[in-house]
Amino acid sequence: MIQLDNLTKFFGTRAAVIGLSLEVPEGTIFGFIGPNGAGKTSTMRMLATLSRPSGGAARVGDFDVGEDPAEVRRIMGYMPDHFGIYPGMRVGEYLDFFGAAFRIPLVKRKSIIHDVLELTDLTKKRDDFVDTLSQGNKQRVCLAKTLIHDPKVLILDEPASGLDPRARIELRELLKTLRSMGKTILVSSHILSDLADFSDHIGIIERGKLVVTGAVHDVAKKYRPHRLFEWRLLDGVETAKQWLESQPVVQKVEVNDHLLKIQGNFTDEEMARFHAELVGKGVKVVSCREIEANLEEVFMNVTSGGVS
């Protein structure tokens, strides 16, 4: 649904995006990650037809962003990282304004506004002034505005910025709902744990270049080829440590009070054997769990800067 082919953007002599190629399948959520200045917003603005590419090509659906910008806008909803709020305008009026901007007939706008308010859980806020809303509800209003013309594709630049934990959780669930409705979503966020929760695929960009892309699980597995388990022991920590260190498949053992972490390339059968052997040696095991690789770990491994 979204396809970038060697997409490039220069501002004067400075390259913001360099030869970016990726594909976002229809009906999926693609998490777009990168440090400040990496080129995420520049890429999104080109997809939203707000900035022309310096080279390469980008398509949304069947339309080229450079050749068919009006058609791209018809099927796309773009939510920027900073958006305008009109003082003195109520939520319903704000959405009606944008419905008119998208040339939605007056007779249809009322029902459409009702639907997007319900979808974004803003029905009770319809008559509230937009500039008096909480940050979370302002974000919801902006998303409702983005959905007003029922776009097939959503480009969301840092939609969780400034939200409290509850609002972030609610936003995550809303994005999953939109995916279930068949929307294709490209979303950037500096909250990597959130992206891991709802994204089907991710791409990490740094200094204008795509450095990693793929399914979330596959990317995480690639950048941590070993397995990591955490054991919580009631006692026998030193016994367990010494025995595990003697096993060829165990690469590393770390102890922190009654927590013991082991790293290695062991199978499930070997983990079951470890457990049985330790219990047989009198070690009291409270729990054992595998610690999955996460996006924060991948990000720090493949980039030189911090999260933005």
N, C-alpha and C positions, 0 to 999 in steps of 0.2 A: 504493500500500500504506500509506503514511503521508500524511495530509492535515491541514494546519493552516489554519484559516480565521479570520483576525482574532483569533488567540490573544493573550490579555492576562493578565498576572500582576502584582498589586500586593502588596507587603509593607508594610502600613500605608499611608502616603501615598507610598511610593516605588515607582515603576513599574520592574519588572525586565524585563518583556516587553511590547511595545506593538504591538498590531495585526499580529501575525506571521502571514503566509500563505505557505505553500509546499507543494510536493508531492514526495514521493519515490516514483518508480515501482517497481513490484515487480521484484525481482531485480537491483537496482542498489546502488551504494555512493554515499552522499551525504556529502560532507565539510562539516562545520559549523565555521566559523571565526569568531573574534572576540577582541577584547582582554579582559583580566580585567574581570569585572563586566558584560560585554556582554549576558548573558542566556542563554548556551548551556546551562549546567547547569540553570537554572530551567526552560528549555524541555524538556530531557531528562527532568527529574523529573516534569513534568506528563505527558509521554508515557508514562512508566513508572507512572503512577497514584499516585505518591508525594506529589503536590502537586496540589490542585484549581485549575483555571483561574479567574481572576477574571472573565473574559469571553471571548467567542468560543468556538470549538470545535476539537477535535482528534480524529481518527479513526485507528485502526490496524486495517488490514483492514476488516472490516465493522462494527467496534465503536467506539462513542464512549467516550473515556477517562473522562468524567464519569458517564455512564449505565451503562456496562458494564465497570467496572474488572476484574472477575474474568475476563471473557472476554479482555480485553486482555492480562492477565498470562499467560493460558494460551498465547497465541501470540507472546509477546515475551520476549526475554532482555535484561536490563539489567545492564551492567557499570559501576559508578560509578567516579569518579576515585580514591576511597579506599575500600578494602574491608576487611572484617574477616578476620583470620587467627586461628584458634583454636590456642593453644599446646598441644602434646602430641597433636595430631591428625595422623594420617598422610594423605597425599594421597587414597588410596582411601577412607578413612573420611570425609574432608571431602566428597567427591563423593557418597558414600552418604547422608550427612546431608541434603544438598540434594535428592537424588533422593527421599528420604522426604518432605521438605517439599513437593515437587511431587506427592506421592501416587502416585509410580510404584511399581507392585507389586514386592515383594521379588524375585520370580522373574525380573523383567525388568531389575532394576537392575544386576545383575552384567554382563550383556552390553552394556548401555548405557554403563556406566562404562568397560568395555574399549574401546568404540568412541570415546568422547570423549578418552580417554587417548591412543589411537592417532592420532586426528585432530590433537591438540595436541602430539604428540611427547613425551608424558610417561609412556609405558608403563614405562620403567625407573625412574621416580620414584614409582611407585605406593606403595611402602612407606616412603618418606622422610617425615620430619616436615615439615609445610608451613612452619613458622616457621624452618626451617633452609635453605630454598631460596634461590637467587639471586633478585634482583628480577625478572629476565626469566622465570624459571620460576614465580614467584608470580603474575605477570600471566597466564601460560598456565593456571595452575590456576583463576584467577578466570574466565577465558574458558571453560574446560572446564565449570565450574560453571554458567555462563550458558547453555551449550549442552545441559545435562543433560536438559531436557524437549523438545529438538528444536524450538525456536521458529522461526517463519517470519521474525520481525523481530528484529534486534539493535540495541540502543541502547548505544553504547560511548563513554564519556566519558573522553577522554585515555588510551586504552589503552597508548600508547607512552611514557607518563610515566616517566622514570627509567631507561629501557632503554639499553643500550649499542648501538653501531651494528649488530653482528651480530644481536642480539635484535630490533632494529627491522626489519631486512631480513626476518627469519624471520616476524615478525608481519605484515608487508605481504603476504608470500606466502600466509600462512594466511587473511588476509581475502579475497584473490583466490580461494582455494579455496572459501571459504564462499559467495562470490558465485556461483561456478560450480555450487554445490549448490542455487541458487535462493533463498538468503537475501537479504533486504532489509536493508541496513545503514546506520544513521545514526551517523557517527563524528566526534568532535571531536578536534582535535590542534593543538598549537602548532608542530609540525614540518611546515611547509607543503609542503616538497619531497616528503615521504612522501604527503601527501594528494593531491598532483598526480599521483603515480605510480599510485595505485589507485582514485581516485574517478572516478565517471562524471559527477557533478554536484557543484557546491559552492554554499554560501550563506554570505555574510559578514554578520554581525550586529554592530551597534554601538549601545550605549545602548538596548538592547531592541528596536531596529528592524532589519529586514532591508534592507541597502543594496545588495546584489548577489546574484543567483542565476542559475544557468544551467549548461550544459555547460562543463567545465573549459576546453577549447580555445576555445570561443566567448567566454567571459568574458575570457580572456587576450588574445585578439585585439581585443576591444572596447576594452580599456584600454591597448592599444598599437597604434594604427591603422597606424603606420609599420613598416617592416621594418628589422632591424638585422643587419649582417654583420660578421664579424671576419676580416681577412686577416692572414696571417703571411708576411712578406716576408724574403728573404735580403738583398736590397739594393734600392735605388731607392725608398726610402720617401718622400723629399721629392718626387720626380717623380710618384709615384702620388698623393700628397696634392694636389698642385697640379692635376693633370689631373682628378681626381675632383671637386674643388671647383668646377670649371668646368662640370660637368654639371647641367643644370636640375633633374633629378629627385633629386639628392643634397642632402639638407637639412643634413647635418652630417658632418664628418670629424674624428676624434680619432686622435692618434698617441701611442703609448707604446712607445718603443724600436723594435722591429721588428714590433710589432702595430699594425694600422690598423683602426679601426672606422668604418663608414659607415652613416648612417641616412637613410632616404628612402622614397619610394613607387615603387620600381622593380619591374619584372617580372622573371621568370626570364630572359627573352630579353635584357633590358638588362644583367643581371648577367653573362650569358655574353659579351655585347659588351664590358663593362668588362674582363673577364678577358683577352679576346683583344687589346684595345687596349693594355693595360698590358704584356702579354708582348711585343707588337710594339714597344713603346718601350724594351725592354730590362730591364723590372722582373722580378726573379726571385721568382715567387710559390711559396711552400712549401705553403700550404693556404688554403682559404676555407670558412667555415661560417656558417650562419644561426643567430643567437642567438634562440631562442624566448622569448616573454614568459612569465614564471612567476608563481606565486601570491604570492610575496613582493612582487613589483613591484605587482601588482594591490592587495594588502592595503595597502601603504603609500600608494597613490593614493586609496583610498576611505575610509580611516579616519584618525582623528586621534591614535590611541594606538599603543602598541607591541604586538607579538605576545605572546600569553599561552598 
